């Protein structure tokens, strides 16, 4: 078992490395846009009166390229620039290339510095995670607990609850951003019900407020995002678990349990549930990365300062170090989820040991 | 009563098929439909007008005075023209790669001349030092293939096809699709509809490949495959003509599901403002536009209804008819 687990983790780790390398190489092909975006705008330069001649502008661009580490070749091998005499010829670039530097820094635990702000990517991601983890963690816990309760409730009456089932199927069909926008339209809209704020957590937490006032404010801002994430994760978990429970309730041991005189609820809770959980545990491995992706949508919709919005903004601004760091982090979350799932399935089914 | 009726209504596939057919028809004839207003005309006299108000905007207008009905129709066109080819391409690529990986496993014996052709043409295409050497190698390899029918023992090497395909699938699946598309779209710069199509295909061929591979592992042990091999049918013919028709069975269920997923992904991308260029009409973008005009519930409601009915009918196609 330990060996199997080790190989599985090693394969996933390799896959994360390959994917991050792919994203790194693909993104850095488009280095010139990043340089343009990292430079001050031309009008701004004119206003300060510093750089006006084309030569000075070129020097500035070279300096920016050097600062961002884009002045060396991209990969170990490459073609010459199209302008040079031997265009299209392949040659060896040596170890002073962008990919080698990135990989070396990564092995030393450094993710580089953001193109936009110059901050360390690690610090940026940590700061964003501190915000996102409570959000997604709460949503995941709520979704799992609600799914457990709802599935037991639904499996108790296989033909009833048409309304609830229909609502779950309908909810499953909706993309997360529709749920988020719908909640905003209903509950954070001056035209309908303005119970919750639609944005503005950053301003609220920046202000000099005492902790006793900040916590309710934080909770007030986080209610709708948590509800949206929970609602998006809930239907799939519930429907899957209900189907598994209904299948387990038709088996012989469930009939035996009923023949012993147990109530249906006790049959579900003490006999069928643990067996029905196994397929759902595999879903749990998908849940953690899926919630990170969900965080992208929810944080953009509610203007929250977290991991998801960091990624979306980095993508818009071609801030590649942050982007690649984010991909690595999500991959790490996947590794963690795999590990947790394997331990949970060991707990649920001792035969696997 | 309604609660009981609605799920049953959506459980009958004929309803779903009719709706999907209607959408395809709308998408096909959108440019010639007699719409009162073209999709991108700004009717500045009627801004954010409610549905059925005086004027000719049946479903109202958005904050810039564009007609919601036209935007919906052209949004349908965008959705169909983007998700249908992407899902088809992904299914074909996934089926070919997955079935090849499942059929040959890691023991695919490839004649050395094919390898020479591949290496030679890649050498020539990439213009590695002295490109004519690659061309020569490719020509020699082709000659080898042409004459190999007469030779009895061929030199062959083993291609770890299964490891390659499963490796690629695992790598693409480690990160949620949305995050991957966002990261890659940033690298590709400003993205065209064709680029988005490639991106969607690249990130969604993995699920069909997984399913078809698993099915093929089962199929290749069945007696009729062995019988075909014993009868001396070449391996590639057994693969293409005898095994693939059975191995792609799971795709019948998966295809509507992957269409639904792509539809959701496309509208999410429009919401995030990455996918399509700003001038393309899209349901997702129409939904977001209510934020400029918080009282305009119709901007959100109509595309949401379209999206939810479409996804529900696609989902209902995956269930077996009762």
Boltz contact constraints between the chains, C-beta under 6 A:
constraints:
  - contact:
      token1: [A, 15]
      token2: [B, 170]
      max_distance: 6.0
  - contact:
      token1: [A, 15]
      token2: [B, 171]
      max_distance: 6.0
  - contact:
      token1: [A, 15]
      token2: [B, 174]
      max_distance: 6.0
  - contact:
      token1: [A, 16]
      token2: [B, 174]
      max_distance: 6.0
  - contact:
      token1: [A, 18]
      token2: [B, 171]
      max_distance: 6.0
  - contact:
      token1: [A, 19]
      token2: [B, 171]
      max_distance: 6.0
  - contact:
      token1: [A, 19]
      token2: [B, 174]
      max_distance: 6.0
  - contact:
      token1: [A, 23]
      token2: [B, 183]
      max_distance: 6.0
  - contact:
      token1: [A, 26]
      token2: [B, 187]
      max_distance: 6.0
  - contact:
      token1: [A, 27]
      token2: [B, 187]
      max_distance: 6.0
  - contact:
      token1: [A, 30]
      token2: [B, 187]
      max_distance: 6.0
  - contact:
      token1: [A, 30]
      token2: [B, 189]
      max_distance: 6.0
  - contact:
      token1: [A, 33]
      token2: [B, 189]
      max_distance: 6.0
  - contact:
      token1: [A, 88]
      token2: [B, 127]
      max_distance: 6.0
  - contact:
      token1: [A, 90]
      token2: [B, 128]
      max_distance: 6.0
  - contact:
      token1: [A, 162]
      token2: [B, 3]
      max_distance: 6.0
  - contact:
      token1: [A, 162]
      token2: [B, 4]
      max_distance: 6.0
  - contact:
      token1: [A, 163]
      token2: [B, 3]
      max_distance: 6.0
  - contact:
      token1: [A, 166]
      token2: [B, 3]
      max_distance: 6.0
  - contact:
      token1: [A, 166]
      token2: [B, 6]
      max_distance: 6.0
  - contact:
      token1: [A, 166]
      token2: [B, 7]
      max_distance: 6.0
  - contact:
      token1: [A, 173]
      token2: [B, 308]
      max_distance: 6.0
  - contact:
      token1: [A, 173]
      token2: [B, 311]
      max_distance: 6.0
  - contact:
      token1: [A, 173]
      token2: [B, 312]
      max_distance: 6.0
  - contact:
      token1: [A, 175]
      token2: [B, 264]
      max_distance: 6.0
  - contact:
      token1: [A, 175]
      token2: [B, 268]
      max_distance: 6.0
  - contact:
      token1: [A, 177]
      token2: [B, 268]
      max_distance: 6.0
  - contact:
      token1: [A, 177]
      token2: [B, 271]
      max_distance: 6.0
  - contact:
      token1: [A, 178]
      token2: [B, 304]
      max_distance: 6.0
  - contact:
      token1: [A, 181]
      token2: [B, 287]
      max_distance: 6.0
  - contact:
      token1: [A, 185]
      token2: [B, 300]
      max_distance: 6.0
  - contact:
      token1: [A, 189]
      token2: [B, 294]
      max_distance: 6.0
  - contact:
      token1: [A, 191]
      token2: [B, 294]
      max_distance: 6.0
  - contact:
      token1: [A, 191]
      token2: [B, 295]
      max_distance: 6.0
  - contact:
      token1: [A, 289]
      token2: [B, 176]
      max_distance: 6.0
  - contact:
      token1: [A, 290]
      token2: [B, 176]
      max_distance: 6.0
  - contact:
      token1: [A, 293]
      token2: [B, 176]
      max_distance: 6.0
  - contact:
      token1: [A, 293]
      token2: [B, 178]
      max_distance: 6.0
  - contact:
      token1: [A, 293]
      token2: [B, 179]
      max_distance: 6.0
  - contact:
      token1: [A, 300]
      token2: [B, 272]
      max_distance: 6.0
  - contact:
      token1: [A, 312]
      token2: [B, 272]
      max_distance: 6.0
  - contact:
      token1: [A, 315]
      token2: [B, 182]
      max_distance: 6.0
  - contact:
      token1: [A, 315]
      token2: [B, 186]
      max_distance: 6.0
  - contact:
      token1: [A, 318]
      token2: [B, 186]
      max_distance: 6.0
  - contact:
      token1: [A, 323]
      token2: [B, 183]
      max_distance: 6.0
  - contact:
      token1: [A, 327]
      token2: [B, 175]
      max_distance: 6.0
  - contact:
      token1: [A, 327]
      token2: [B, 183]
      max_distance: 6.0
  - contact:
      token1: [A, 330]
      token2: [B, 175]
      max_distance: 6.0
  - contact:
      token1: [A, 330]
      token2: [B, 179]
      max_distance: 6.0
  - contact:
      token1: [A, 331]
      token2: [B, 174]
      max_distance: 6.0
  - contact:
      token1: [A, 331]
      token2: [B, 175]
      max_distance: 6.0
  - contact:
      token1: [A, 334]
      token2: [B, 174]
      max_distance: 6.0
